[in-house]
Structure formats: C-alpha cells, structure tokens
C-alpha cells in the first residue's frame, strides 16, 4: 500500500470515478481473496467487495486515526465477510478443541497409527490444491472458528506480518501466533483424518 492512498480515499466520493477506479485496482483483489478465505464462497466474496467499496464511497468513510489504509480496508472486509457467514449460518459452530489432535494421559497420540506417520511437509502444493484434497482443505478451513479462520487467511494467504494481523483484528501479537498455530494444527488434523498419511 502506498502512502499516497490516503488522498485517494479522501477523493473517493460518488462521481469521482478516477479515485474510485484507482482504489479498486489497488484493493479489490486483496479484499476478494480475504473475503473468499473467510466465507469460502465466490458469490459472497464478490458481494463483500461491492459492500466494502460502497462503504468507502457512499458513506465517505475517512482513514484518519488508522495506522495504515490497508489495515482499515481489511478490517471493514473482515467484518462484512463474517456478517455473511453468520447471516447464512454456513459455518457450524465447531469448538477448536474438537478439531485438534487428541492425546492419551501418557502423551501418545490417540487414533490410527497411520495418523502418527502422516507427514504433509513434503506434499507438493499442487497436490493439496487439486481434486479431493482441495475439497477437504476447504472444508477444514471452513470449520475453523471465525477468529482462527481470519488469522489463517491474513497470515497464510495475504502474508501479513503478525503485527499487521494483530492490528486488523484487535488482539496481541502473541494471540496471533497462538491462533495461527492452533489453526494450522486443526487444518492438518482434518487433512490427516480425512485423507490419511501421504
């Protein structure tokens, strides 16, 4: 994000097509990726993009008081995305504890021995993002609680810093690190149980 974006936001009022087009070219793709990551729906992600720009232009919201324009835009996009998922009741309320691996009192992992041996680190990205694996990965991300899904998308899709994520969602850097670790563990566990060891 350029420091020149602040004047663009100030100029983005109904009828100012140049400023609006400049903002769309800079932010629409990132907003869409973020919205899709949270809603897991192309249609909802597109609606979120429109809603975010409507708020930016129609309501002429200013960026004053925000450390970075992108942080502010992403916070609006996250709220709109979460509203979509809550409004449709799409994501079943799943406790994160239910999604993480379980261990016995002596520290051994519960479940099939193949789960112990599964190693996803060597699986090519194209293999995980294609066919049945992609569907299972999407399902795993969809099942995450809202805050964990949001942290995972901001870190692993948008590649924001821990500090940037913390600012956007209003938590500490330590909470971001913990939430990201838990989200990745939950996704890995879901892949392991559904697809077995590679």
Order of alpha helices (4+ residues) and beta strands (2+ residues): alpha-alpha-alpha-alpha-alpha-alpha-alpha-alpha-alpha-alpha-alpha
